[in-house]
């Protein structure tokens, strides 16, 4: 039986903002499982009904799974990064460098929703006193292998109670805000947990990117896991609306194996399978290609 869903509203413009239908729902009762809510799942065009805010053009699922259900689904989710860990690390490293260069202190480095915490080695390498992964997946916790005694794992969803006020110098969350049941509350909690002049580093999907405009509902960003989807303007406004003093947004490129890019392509399965086989035979599958494929970065600063 399909669990009860709850009505959503634009997290930036509020309940009173008008919305219009973007795409009808495609999910079934079999889609509420940890398997479907695992990171890096092959795109399969399952999603809730998507609507678009008439004011800021934020796109969001409405209705969508309630927060308690999301919490249980992500707790049961699998960790599938595998050999992609190094590619993901290299993709996000320049964004973190951009933020760290302006940080006055390097106390706690916190990542939210990063699986088994493989990004924490960045915090250690840059001289942060402590590193912390906050992640709901039980499997991710079991796979946590810290590089240093200064690294810790906290299993659960990130809330205002997760960290003491002013505890972190930098908080990063990559492809996580899109999954939040309440992005405004998420960012308010991040702001409270940052020390003065601390930074929040975010990567999300960009609904105004060429790939999203070209592919429409066939784009991988329209997925049952994505509760809210942003563009550069409304994401910056959302950060500012909760109290961040300064925000910069920019396109993000990723350097992934050609085989992974093909995996994301919205092609019929027989064609995709044939192309994957051809890539393997030609030994091109593991060649890394950097693309601006539709991701959006944001660095937001707390006032000194």
Number of C-alpha atoms within 10 A of each C-alpha: 7 11 11 10 14 12 10 20 22 27 18 20 18 11 11 8 14 14 20 12 12 16 16 14 17 12 16 12 9 9 14 19 16 17 15 22 22 20 19 13 15 13 16 15 18 17 23 25 21 26 24 22 21 14 13 17 20 22 25 26 30 23 18 24 24 15 15 9 16 21 17 17 21 24 21 20 21 20 20 15 17 7 8 14 16 13 15 17 17 15 17 21 12 12 18 19 12 12 18 19 8 12 15 12 17 17 18 24 25 30 25 23 25 24 27 25 27 20 23 24 18 17 23 18 8 12 15 21 15 19 27 22 27 24 24 24 26 18 16 23 20 10 13 16 14 18 12 12 8 13 22 18 20 14 17 19 20 19 14 16 9 15 17 12 15 15 18 28 25 29 23 23 18 19 19 18 24 20 19 19 22 17 21 18 16 17 22 17 20 28 27 18 24 25 20 19 18 28 28 26 23 22 23 26 28 23 23 17 17 13 18 19 14 11 12 15 18 18 20 19 23 28 25 24 24 24 26 27 23 22 21 20 13 17 25 19 14 19 25 17 15 17 16 24 14 14 19 14 17 13 17 21 17 20 19 20 18 17 19 17 17 16 18 16 15 16 12 8 10 9 10 16 14 10 16 19 14 13 17 12 10 9 10 14 19 13 13 16 14 13 13 14 18 21 22 25 23 22 22 24 25 21 15 9
